[in-house]
C-alpha cells in the first residue's frame, strides 16, 4: 500500500486527505500530522480547557464558495449550522462624518454599482462618480480581461489611474476592498482585488456570511471525522521542523512533538483515541511515498534554514519575497443590547478596524432569551506590537463609544477575550502588489513533495478558505498521480 503523509490539519490539509481517500480508498494509506489541540489551522476557533473562546479572527464565508460547502455536505454538516448570513448588508464608518452608513451589497454587477449611487456617506456628485467607476470596472471584468497583468500595482493606484477621484480612495467606503476582503491595512494587489470582485459579481456570489464560533467544532471536526471514517488517520502533536532529500526525492521529515501547555488531543467537541506523545521529543519520519505540506508560508521559509543549496535555488528562493502579518481579534459580550447593525462594520480605527454583531448566532438568543450582544472584532497588529492587550482593548472600546448606540461599556460587558495571533502558523498571508511571480505552485523540485495552502497558486487563487481547499485538492491529485507512476 502506498503511503501519503500530509502536514497540517487546516482547510488545505483536511481537503487533501479527504480527496485522497475518496479517490483512492483502501489503495492508499493517508495520515494527517498536525500540531494538536484542534482542527482548522488559521481558520480555527475553539473553546479551550478553561472555557475561553480562542479566535484566530473573524472568518468570512462568501457566496461564491463551492468546494468548501460541498466538502462540508459530504462530511454531514451544513452551512446553516456553521455560518450566519449578513443579510446582504455592509456597514461603513466614515470618521470625517462620525456616522455609520449601510451599503446594500446584495445583487449583481448593475445592482451593486447602483447601490454605490445611493450611499449617503458621500456627496451626490461623489456618489454618481463612484457608481460610474464601479460600472466600468464590472464591465471590464465581464469582458474577460486578463487580470494578472495588474498584480504589480496596488488597487488604490489602479483605481486612480482608471478614473476614480483620488480623494475617494481615502474614504472608508474604499477601504472595504482592502480591509473587508483581505484584513490588510496596507496596499493590496489590484489583481487580487479585481479577482475577488469578479467572483462576487453576481447576487449569489456576493452574499457574505460570518462563521459562527466555535468554528472548529462546527466545520473542521465533522470533516476530520469524515476523513477518519474513510480510513484516514491523524498523528497529533507533530510540528514539521525540516526535511531531508536525496536527488529529486524527499527522504525524511524531521518533526518535533510539542505539547507545552499540557493539553490533551481533541480538546474541542470530540475526543480522539490517539494517545498524547511526550513533550518536545524529536524524530524523523521516513515511512512515506509522498508528502503534502500545507504549512503556512511564514512557517515554510523557516524549514532547512541552514541549507544554502535549497534556499538559493530559483523555486525556493522566491518564497523569501512573500510576507505575512500577525492578526488580532477580540470577542465582547454585553448584558444589554448594543450596536444594532446587521452585517460587518468597516472603517474603525486600527488595530481592530472591523466589527461584526454575532448575537443571532447565540443559542440563548435563538431560544428566546435576552443575552445582550456578542461583538467580534478583527484586525492586524501592525504598528501596535508594543501595546498591551489592555491598551488595545481600551482603545477599541473608547473609539466605539463615540458612535451612537455603540458604547459597549455602557451596555455592561460580561465577557471580553482578546487573542493575538503572533506565531508563524497563525499569521495571515499578505496579497500585496507583485506577489504572483513569487507564489509557488503545488509542484516542487522534489518528485514526491507537494505544497498546498492559501499562499500556493491554485484554481481559485484567492487568499481564502475556498482557495485553500482548492489547493488541497490539486496537491492530492498530483500526489496520487506520482505514486501511481512510481
C-alpha distance (Angstrom), angle and dihedral (degrees) to the residues before:
residue distance angle dihedral
X1 . . .
X2 3.80 . .
X3 3.80 115.1 .
X4 3.81 125.7 -143.8
X5 3.78 121.3 -173.0
X6 3.82 119.4 -159.4
X7 3.80 120.1 -162.4
X8 3.80 112.7 -148.8
X9 3.82 135.3 28.0
X10 3.79 100.0 -138.6
X11 3.82 123.6 113.5
X12 3.83 92.8 -69.8
X13 3.80 95.4 46.9
X14 3.79 95.6 45.5
X15 3.81 91.4 45.4
X16 3.81 91.5 50.1
X17 3.80 91.9 49.1
X18 3.79 93.8 49.8
X19 3.80 92.5 45.7
X20 3.81 91.7 51.8
X21 3.80 94.2 50.0
X22 3.81 94.6 41.7
X23 3.81 90.3 50.8
X24 3.81 103.7 37.5
X25 3.80 102.1 20.5
X26 3.80 114.7 -178.2
X27 3.81 91.9 -4.1
X28 3.79 91.2 81.0
X29 3.79 133.2 44.7
X30 3.83 111.5 -140.3
X31 3.79 125.3 -170.2
X32 3.81 125.1 179.4
X33 3.79 112.3 -153.3
X34 3.80 115.3 -162.6
X35 3.77 140.8 161.4
X36 3.78 95.2 -101.9
X37 3.80 142.0 -129.6
X38 3.82 97.0 83.1
X39 3.79 146.4 3.1
X40 3.79 129.9 -114.2
X41 3.80 104.2 63.8
X42 3.81 110.5 -145.6
X43 3.82 89.1 -4.8
X44 3.81 92.6 60.1
X45 3.77 130.9 118.2
X46 3.76 120.5 169.9
X47 3.78 144.8 152.5
X48 3.79 113.9 -102.3
X49 3.80 128.4 -145.3
X50 3.82 91.3 -85.8
X51 3.79 93.5 52.7
X52 3.80 95.3 -104.9
X53 3.79 119.3 142.4
X54 3.81 107.5 -124.7
X55 3.81 109.9 -155.9
X56 3.79 126.6 -177.0
X57 3.79 89.1 -165.3
X58 3.79 142.2 -64.9
X59 3.80 108.0 -49.6
X60 3.79 117.0 -149.3
X61 3.79 118.6 -153.2
X62 3.81 111.3 -160.5
X63 3.79 131.9 -153.4
X64 3.81 95.0 -120.8
X65 3.82 90.8 63.2
X66 3.83 109.9 115.6
X67 3.80 108.6 153.2
X68 3.81 97.6 51.1
X69 3.85 95.9 48.7
X70 3.82 89.7 47.4
X71 3.81 90.3 50.9
X72 3.80 90.6 49.0
X73 3.80 90.8 50.1
X74 3.81 92.3 52.1
X75 3.80 88.0 50.4
X76 3.80 91.0 55.4
X77 3.79 99.3 -106.5
X78 3.79 130.5 106.2
X79 3.76 137.1 -144.9
X80 3.81 90.0 -119.6
X81 3.82 88.4 67.6
X82 3.78 95.2 44.8
X83 3.80 108.7 38.4
X84 3.79 139.0 39.6
X85 3.79 122.0 -142.2
X86 3.77 117.5 -118.3
X87 3.83 88.0 -147.2
X88 3.78 92.3 -123.1
X89 3.80 92.3 -66.9
X90 3.78 132.6 130.1
X91 3.77 122.0 179.1
X92 3.78 124.6 -152.5
X93 3.79 127.2 -162.1
X94 3.81 111.7 -149.2
X95 3.84 106.7 -162.4
X96 3.80 93.0 -163.5
X97 3.80 88.7 62.6
X98 3.81 98.5 30.7
X99 3.80 91.5 -133.5
X100 3.78 141.3 109.0
X101 3.81 117.5 -124.8
X102 3.79 126.2 -165.0
X103 3.79 121.1 -132.7
X104 3.79 118.7 -164.4
X105 3.80 104.2 -134.6
X106 3.80 96.8 179.8
X107 3.78 120.5 107.8
X108 3.76 138.6 49.6
X109 3.79 130.7 -71.5
X110 3.81 98.0 -65.7
X111 3.81 94.0 42.9
X112 3.80 92.2 48.0
X113 3.79 92.5 51.3
X114 3.80 89.8 48.5
X115 3.81 90.1 50.9
X116 3.81 89.3 60.8
X117 3.81 88.0 56.1
X118 3.82 88.5 58.8
X119 3.80 95.8 47.8
X120 3.80 103.0 119.6
X121 3.81 93.8 -164.3
X122 3.82 86.6 86.3
X123 3.77 134.0 53.8
X124 3.80 117.4 -95.0
X125 3.81 93.2 -104.2
X126 3.81 92.4 48.5
X127 3.80 91.1 48.7
X128 3.78 91.9 52.4
X129 3.79 91.4 47.4
X130 3.82 92.3 48.0
X131 3.81 91.7 49.7
X132 3.82 91.6 51.4
X133 3.79 91.0 49.0
X134 3.82 93.1 50.2
X135 3.82 90.9 47.1
X136 3.80 89.8 54.4
X137 3.81 91.8 47.7
X138 3.80 92.8 52.0
X139 3.80 90.6 46.5
X140 3.80 89.6 56.5
X141 3.80 91.8 47.0
X142 3.79 90.5 49.7
X143 3.80 89.5 51.0
X144 3.80 91.2 63.0
X145 3.80 98.1 -113.2
X146 3.81 114.2 -176.5
X147 3.80 102.8 -108.2
X148 3.80 103.5 -170.9
X149 3.81 89.1 77.1
X150 3.82 87.3 71.4
X151 3.80 96.4 56.7
X152 3.81 96.3 97.9
X153 3.81 94.0 62.5
X154 3.78 129.9 61.0
X155 3.78 118.8 -114.8
X156 3.81 91.7 -114.1
X157 3.79 92.4 58.7
X158 3.80 91.3 41.6
X159 3.82 91.0 52.7
X160 3.81 93.4 50.0
X161 3.81 92.6 45.9
X162 3.80 88.2 51.5
X163 3.77 95.8 52.3
X164 3.81 110.4 -82.4
X165 3.79 113.0 137.9
X166 3.84 107.8 -108.5
X167 3.80 96.1 -128.5
X168 3.82 90.4 59.7
X169 3.81 91.0 63.4
X170 3.81 88.1 65.2
X171 3.81 92.8 58.6
X172 3.81 121.1 99.4
X173 3.80 87.7 -122.2
X174 3.80 88.1 68.5
X175 3.82 92.0 45.0
X176 3.81 88.5 68.5
X177 3.80 88.4 79.0
X178 3.79 89.7 57.1
X179 3.80 107.1 28.6
X180 3.79 100.1 29.6
X181 3.79 99.2 45.6
X182 3.81 99.2 33.7
X183 3.84 109.9 13.1
X184 3.79 85.6 -127.8
X185 3.84 121.9 144.1
X186 3.81 93.6 -168.0
X187 3.80 129.4 60.0
X188 3.80 121.0 -55.8
X189 3.80 128.4 -146.7
X190 3.80 111.7 -95.6
X191 3.82 87.6 -137.0
X192 3.80 93.5 60.0
X193 3.81 93.4 43.2
X194 3.81 94.0 48.9
X195 3.80 91.9 45.0
X196 3.80 89.6 52.6
X197 3.80 90.4 50.4
X198 3.81 88.9 49.1
X199 3.81 91.6 55.0
X200 3.81 90.6 45.6
X201 3.80 96.3 46.5
X202 3.82 95.2 105.9
X203 3.78 129.0 67.3
X204 3.80 92.2 -112.4
X205 3.78 94.8 42.7
X206 3.80 93.5 50.2
X207 3.80 96.3 54.4
X208 3.80 112.0 112.7
X209 3.78 131.2 -154.6
X210 3.79 133.7 -173.0
X211 3.79 118.3 -131.8
X212 3.79 111.1 -116.2
X213 3.80 114.7 -129.3
X214 2.94 135.5 -89.6
X215 3.81 82.7 44.4
X216 3.80 95.9 172.9
X217 3.78 91.2 60.1
X218 3.80 93.7 47.0
X219 3.83 100.3 42.6
X220 3.78 117.8 8.0
X221 3.83 99.6 39.7
X222 3.84 92.8 56.4
X223 3.82 90.3 48.0
X224 3.82 89.4 49.3
X225 3.81 90.0 50.9
X226 3.78 90.1 49.2
X227 3.81 90.4 51.7
X228 3.80 89.8 52.5
X229 3.82 91.0 48.0
X230 3.81 88.1 57.2
X231 3.79 90.0 55.9
X232 3.79 100.1 -93.0
X233 3.79 123.4 137.9
X234 3.79 137.0 -147.9
X235 3.79 127.9 -139.8
X236 3.81 107.0 -162.8
X237 3.80 129.9 -162.0
X238 3.79 92.5 35.0
X239 3.80 121.0 138.4
X240 3.80 119.8 -176.6
X241 3.80 111.6 -128.2
X242 3.81 101.7 169.0
X243 3.78 145.8 -44.5
X244 3.79 139.2 -120.4
X245 3.78 123.7 -137.8
X246 3.77 138.1 -170.3
X247 3.78 118.3 -161.1
X248 3.79 106.2 -43.8
X249 3.81 98.9 -16.9
X250 3.78 135.8 80.1
X251 3.79 105.8 -126.4
X252 3.79 104.6 179.1
X253 3.81 143.0 14.9
X254 3.79 120.4 -146.3
X255 3.80 110.1 -148.1
X256 3.78 137.5 176.7
X257 3.77 124.8 -146.1
X258 3.83 105.0 -139.4
X259 3.79 122.8 -177.8
X260 3.77 101.7 147.0
X261 3.82 95.1 154.3
X262 3.77 94.8 54.1
X263 3.80 93.0 -121.7
X264 3.77 121.5 159.4
X265 3.76 120.2 -124.4
X266 3.79 112.9 -99.6
X267 3.78 97.4 33.4
X268 3.79 91.1 159.5
X269 3.79 126.6 70.4
X270 3.79 99.4 -49.2
X271 3.80 132.4 43.4
X272 3.79 122.9 -135.2
X273 3.77 122.2 -145.2
X274 3.80 89.9 -135.9
X275 3.83 108.2 117.0
X276 3.80 120.1 -125.7
X277 3.79 115.5 -106.0
X278 3.77 129.4 -135.4
X279 3.79 115.2 -77.4
X280 3.80 119.2 -100.1
X281 3.79 96.3 -4.6
X282 3.81 113.1 147.6
X283 3.77 129.2 -149.5
X284 3.79 143.1 158.8
X285 3.80 123.9 -116.8
X286 3.79 117.8 -148.3
X287 3.80 100.2 155.4
X288 3.82 100.0 102.0
X289 3.80 141.6 90.1
X290 3.79 96.8 -155.2
X291 3.79 137.4 11.6
X292 3.81 131.2 -151.4
X293 3.79 113.8 -164.3
X294 3.81 116.2 -160.0
X295 3.81 97.4 170.2
X296 3.83 114.6 134.5
X297 3.79 120.6 -97.4
X298 3.82 92.2 -107.5
X299 3.81 89.0 58.3
X300 3.79 97.4 40.2
X301 3.82 94.6 57.2
X302 3.83 89.1 57.6
X303 3.81 92.7 59.6
X304 3.80 118.0 102.1
X305 3.80 88.1 -0.6
X306 3.82 92.8 169.1
X307 3.81 93.7 50.5
X308 3.81 101.2 102.6
X309 3.80 93.0 174.9
X310 3.80 92.2 59.6
X311 3.80 98.0 41.3
X312 3.80 93.8 47.0
X313 3.80 92.1 54.4
X314 3.82 113.8 103.5
X315 3.82 95.5 -116.9
X316 3.80 96.7 53.1
X317 3.82 99.7 29.8
X318 3.79 93.0 65.6
X319 3.82 91.3 59.5
X320 3.81 88.7 70.2
X321 3.82 88.0 69.3
X322 3.81 92.0 63.6
X323 3.80 120.9 91.2
X324 3.76 139.4 -160.1
X325 3.80 133.9 -171.2
X326 3.80 138.8 -148.2
X327 3.79 117.1 -107.3
X328 3.78 131.9 -154.3
X329 3.80 130.0 -151.7
X330 3.78 136.4 -177.8
X331 3.80 134.8 -166.3
X332 3.81 119.8 -157.2
X333 3.80 127.4 -177.0
X334 3.77 122.9 -169.0
X335 3.77 133.4 -162.6
X336 3.81 94.1 -135.4
X337 3.83 131.5 43.6
X338 3.79 115.9 -85.7
X339 3.82 140.1 160.0
X340 3.83 98.6 28.5
X341 3.82 98.3 -158.7
X342 3.79 127.5 126.1
X343 3.78 112.0 -144.2
X344 3.81 131.8 20.5
X345 3.79 122.8 -48.0
X346 3.81 117.5 -138.7
X347 3.77 132.1 -171.0
X348 3.80 104.6 51.2
X349 3.81 118.0 138.1
X350 3.80 114.6 -79.8
X351 2.95 147.0 -81.5
X352 3.82 89.3 50.3
X353 3.79 99.1 26.7
X354 3.82 100.5 152.4
X355 3.80 126.0 63.6
X356 3.80 130.4 -178.6
X357 3.79 129.0 -171.5
X358 3.81 107.4 -132.2
X359 3.82 98.0 173.9
X360 3.81 94.1 117.1
X361 3.81 89.6 61.4
X362 3.81 94.4 59.3
X363 3.79 115.1 106.4
X364 3.81 91.5 -138.8
X365 3.81 90.0 55.4
X366 3.81 92.8 50.1
X367 3.80 89.9 50.7
X368 3.79 91.9 55.4
X369 3.78 98.7 -99.2
X370 3.79 127.0 136.1
X371 3.80 106.0 -117.9
X372 3.77 97.1 158.5
X373 3.78 108.8 -134.5
X374 3.79 140.8 -42.1
X375 3.80 114.9 -149.8
X376 3.79 122.9 -171.2
X377 3.80 120.1 -159.2
X378 3.77 128.8 -167.2
X379 3.77 136.3 -179.8
X380 3.79 145.5 123.0
X381 3.76 129.4 -75.3
X382 3.81 95.8 -138.8
X383 3.80 109.1 133.4
X384 3.80 93.0 11.3
X385 3.79 100.2 69.9
X386 3.83 92.8 119.6
X387 3.79 94.7 48.4
X388 3.79 118.2 103.6
X389 3.80 122.2 -124.5
X390 3.80 89.0 -107.0
X391 3.82 92.3 52.6
X392 3.82 93.0 50.6
X393 3.81 92.4 46.6
X394 3.82 93.5 47.1
X395 3.82 92.8 45.9
X396 3.82 90.6 51.7
X397 3.80 94.2 47.0
X398 3.81 90.8 48.2
X399 3.81 91.9 53.0
X400 3.79 93.3 48.3
X401 3.78 91.9 48.8
X402 3.82 89.2 65.0
X403 3.80 90.7 64.8
X404 3.82 118.8 81.5
X405 3.83 112.2 -101.0
X406 3.83 91.9 5.7
X407 3.83 103.2 96.8
X408 3.79 100.9 124.7
X409 3.79 95.1 -178.0
X410 3.80 91.0 54.6
X411 3.82 88.3 52.8
X412 3.86 87.8 57.7
X413 3.79 112.3 -109.5
X414 3.81 112.0 -126.6
X415 3.81 98.4 174.5
X416 3.79 134.4 19.3
X417 3.81 125.4 174.2
X418 3.81 123.9 173.0
X419 3.81 120.3 -168.6
X420 3.81 125.1 -169.4
X421 3.79 114.8 -158.8
X422 3.80 101.1 -152.6
X423 3.79 102.9 140.8
X424 3.79 117.9 102.5
X425 3.81 91.9 -115.2
X426 3.83 91.1 54.0
X427 3.80 99.7 47.9
X428 3.81 120.9 112.5
X429 3.80 118.9 -120.6
X430 3.81 112.7 -118.3
X431 3.80 117.7 -132.2
X432 3.79 94.0 -159.4
X433 3.81 124.7 157.9
X434 3.78 117.1 -65.8
X435 3.80 100.1 18.2
X436 3.81 100.3 117.5
X437 3.80 94.1 81.5
X438 3.81 89.8 53.7
X439 3.81 100.0 45.1
X440 3.82 110.4 101.8
X441 3.75 125.8 -132.1
X442 3.82 121.6 -128.1
X443 3.81 94.1 -94.8
X444 3.79 116.4 82.8
X445 3.82 129.2 -169.5
X446 3.81 86.6 -96.9
X447 3.81 113.3 83.9
X448 3.82 94.8 -141.6
X449 3.82 99.9 37.7
X450 3.83 123.1 86.6
X451 3.80 135.7 176.0
X452 3.79 131.3 -139.7
X453 3.79 136.1 170.1
X454 3.80 139.3 97.1
X455 3.83 90.4 -72.8
X456 3.82 92.8 57.4
X457 3.82 117.1 85.6
X458 3.79 111.4 -102.5
X459 3.79 144.9 156.4
X460 3.82 93.9 -79.1
X461 3.82 93.0 35.6
X462 3.80 96.7 -169.1
X463 3.80 124.8 119.6
X464 3.80 95.9 -110.9
X465 3.81 142.8 97.6
X466 3.81 92.0 -89.2
X467 3.80 89.6 55.0
X468 3.81 91.0 49.1
X469 3.82 91.5 52.2
X470 3.82 91.3 48.2
X471 3.79 89.4 49.9
X472 3.80 91.1 51.4
X473 3.79 91.1 52.3
X474 3.81 92.5 50.1
X475 3.81 92.6 49.3
X476 3.81 90.1 48.8
X477 3.81 91.6 53.1
X478 3.81 91.3 49.8
X479 3.81 92.7 47.6
X480 3.81 91.4 50.7
X481 3.80 91.6 48.3
X482 3.80 89.5 51.2
X483 3.80 97.6 51.0
X484 3.80 91.9 44.5
X485 3.80 90.2 54.8
X486 3.79 95.8 43.7
